[in-house]
């Protein structure tokens, strides 16, 4: 039974059906919120016309991570890759759409980093070489397990599983430069707190959907990649939220100044007449 039919036919008389509907709702909420969490950052960069306050390592690393998880989820979903045999659980359509949307928005963020003023904000040497190493690892895994068959595909060596695990590693790494960047400046100015608040909420709904799917018997095991992504995201987002409230007294948001400037510009001066 599809999620849409569950939403249409469900009643409160069947608690199992109710939990299945709740899982479907959590799934689409996770896609909507977690999938759109970087939109506020794109909007903030556009209004400020610079990316000086948003550490560029984050979108740079994030792009590779989203490419990894998009390929992994898409292949697993459309080609019915036996993730369950690898202890990875099921992949849902929301997981595929989440990866595609995230890849697109990361491309936009990286283009903004090229177009807008960056100041002294650059990509660290560590992030640059880490990304190169990750892609080399992907190529090596692919050649060994899928092309030359030097090693048989297994839970540790299958390229699809490898891509999912690499996404988790990228998630662990990508927040560190941003948090350290905020710590050095003693401000989160230029970083959209709305974006990372949405990130936290979206990750929570993702974990809820997966937990309900497991409880409802939709998947025989908890997906370790999806679990790790959710837990790591929540952990780092809590730190970023704490930084925002700890440093907010040090500066006034340039986003607020930009919006106030637009309002003042739209008001007529004392010598002007309203038309």
N, C-alpha and C positions, 0 to 999 in steps of 0.2 A: 504493500500500500504506500502510495507516495505521500510526501509531507503535505502537499496541497489537499489531497483527499482526506487526510487525517484532520486538518484544520476545518474542513467542510462538514465532516460526518461525526466529529467527536461530540460526546455528551458527558456530563458529569457522573453518569451511572457506571462508567468503566474507568477505574483508577489507572489501569495500565494504559488505556488510550489517552487519558489526560496527561500522563507522564510523557507519552510519545509526542503529543502536541506541544507540551512544554519544551521538550528537547528540540523540536522543529523551530519553535519561536526563538529559543536561545541561539540556534544556528543562524537564523537570518539576522538576529540582532547583532551577533558577533561579526557577521559579514558586513553589515551596514556601518557599525561603529568602528570596529578594528580596521576594516578596509578603507575607511575614510579618515583615519586619524591624522594623516599627514596633510590633509587639505588645508586646515588652519595655518600650518607652517608655510605652505605655498602662498596663501593669501597674505600672511604677514610679510614675507619676503617681497611680494609684489608691492605692497603699500609702502614699505620702507625703501624699496629699490636698492637694497644691499643685503648681504648675508654675513655681515661682520660678527653678529652675535650668535650664530648657529654653527657649531663646529662642523666643518665640512667632511670630517671622517665619517660622520653618521650616515648621510645619504650615499656617500661613496661605498662604504662597506655594505650598507643595506641593499644596494642595487644587486650586488652579487648574491647576497643571501636570498633575495626574492626570486632571482632567476633560478637558483638551485631548487627552492621549494616549489616553484611553479612547474618546472620540468618533472620533478618527482611526483607531485600530486596529479598532474595532467596525465602522465603515462599510467600511473596506478589506477586512476578513475576510468579513463576511456579504453584502456587496453586490458582492464581487469587483472592488473598485476596482483599476484597472491600475497598481499601484504600480511594477511593473517598467518601465513606459513612462516613469516619472519618475525612474528610477535609484534607487528606494527599496528594492528587494528584495521578499521575501515577508513577510507577516504570519502568524504562527502563532496557534493557539487559546490558547497560553500567554500571548501578548502581550495578548490581549483580557481574559483572566481576571486578569492582573497589574494592568491598569488599573482594572478594576471593584473588585477587592479594595483597591487603594491608595486609591481615592476614598472608600470606606466608612471605612477606618481613619483617613483624614485628617479626615473629618467628626467621628469620635469624639474625636480629639485636639483639634480646635477647640472641641468642646463641653466637654471637660475644662478648656480655657483659660478658658471662661466660668464654669464651676461652681466650680473650685478657686481657692485663693489664688494671686495672681500677684505680690504685692509690687510692686516697681518694674519688673517685667518687662512690657514693652509692645511692641506692633508699631511698628516705626519708620515715620516719615513716608515714607521712600524706598520701603519695601515696599508701603505702602498705595497710593501713586500709581503704582508700577510695575504693580501688579495691575490697577488701573483702566485704565492705558494698554494693557496686554495684551488686556483684554476689548474695549476700543474698537477695537483693531487687528483682532481676530477679526470683529467686526461689520462693519467697513469692508471687509475681504477678502471676507466672505460676500456682502455687497450688490453689490460690484463684479463679482465673478466668477461668482456663482450666481444672483442675482436680476435685476440690471439688465443683465448681460452687457456692461458698459462695456468690459471687457477680456476676451479669451478665456482660458479656463482654461489655465494653463501650469504648468511645474514651479515657477515662482516665485510664482504667484498662486492656484493651486488651494487651496481652504480646507482640504482634508484634509491636504495637504502642509504648509500653514501651521501647522496645529495641532500637528503632529509637531515642527516646528522650534521653535515656541514652548515646547514642553515642554523642549527642550534648553536654551533660554535661561533658563527658570525654574530648571532644575537648576544652571546656572552661578551664578545669583544667590542661591539659597536657602541655600546653605551659608555664605556670607560673614558674615551677621549672627551666626550661631551660633558660628563660629570666633572672631570678634572679641569676642563676648560672653564666651566662655571665657577669651580672652586678657586681657580687662580684669579678670575676677574671679580669674584665676590658679587656676582650678579647673574641673573638668567635673562637679561635684556637681549632681545633678538630671538629667543626661543619661545615658541608658542606653548604656554602651559595648557591651553585647551587641547592641543594635539596630544600631549602625553597623558592628560586626563582621560581622553577618549581611548587612548592606547590601553590604559589600565582597565577601564570598564570593558572594552572589547575582549581583552584577554580573559577576563573573568567569565564572560558569557561563553567563550570558547571552551573553557574548562568545564563549565556547567553542562554544555551540550554533550561533551564527551563522556562526562560522568553519568548523565541520564541515559545516553545510548548504551553504555555498558550495563547499567542497571536494568534497562528494558530488554537486554539480550540482543541488541542490534549489532554489537561487535563483541567478539569473544575475549578481547583483551583491551587494556588501556593503551592508546597510541603513545609511546614514549617520546616521540618527536614533538607531537602536539602538546603533550603535558609539559615537556621541558621548555618549549617556546612560551607557553602561558605563564609558568612559574618564574622564569627568568625575566620576562617582560614586567610582571607585577612587581618583582623585587626592585628592579632598576627604576621603574616609574615612581615608586614610593620615594626613592631617594631624590629623584628630580623634583617631585612635588614638595618635599621637605626643603630642598635648596631654594625653590621659588619663594616659599614663605619666610625662609631665613634671610634671604638677600633682597627681598622686595623693598625694604626701607632704603637701600643704597642707591636706588635709581628709580626714576619714573619711566614707565613704559613709553618708548617712542611710538608705539602703535597708538596709544592714547593721544599723544601729542599730534600725531598725524591726523587722527580723526578730528581732534579739536581744531586743528588748523583748517581743515576742510569746512568745518562749521563756521568759523570766523570769516573765511573767505567768501562764504555764501551770503553772509549778512551784509546789507548795504551800510556804507559809512554814513556819518551824520549829515554830510552834505549831499547825499544822494537821495533821490525820490524813488519810492516804490512804484513800479509800473503796474 
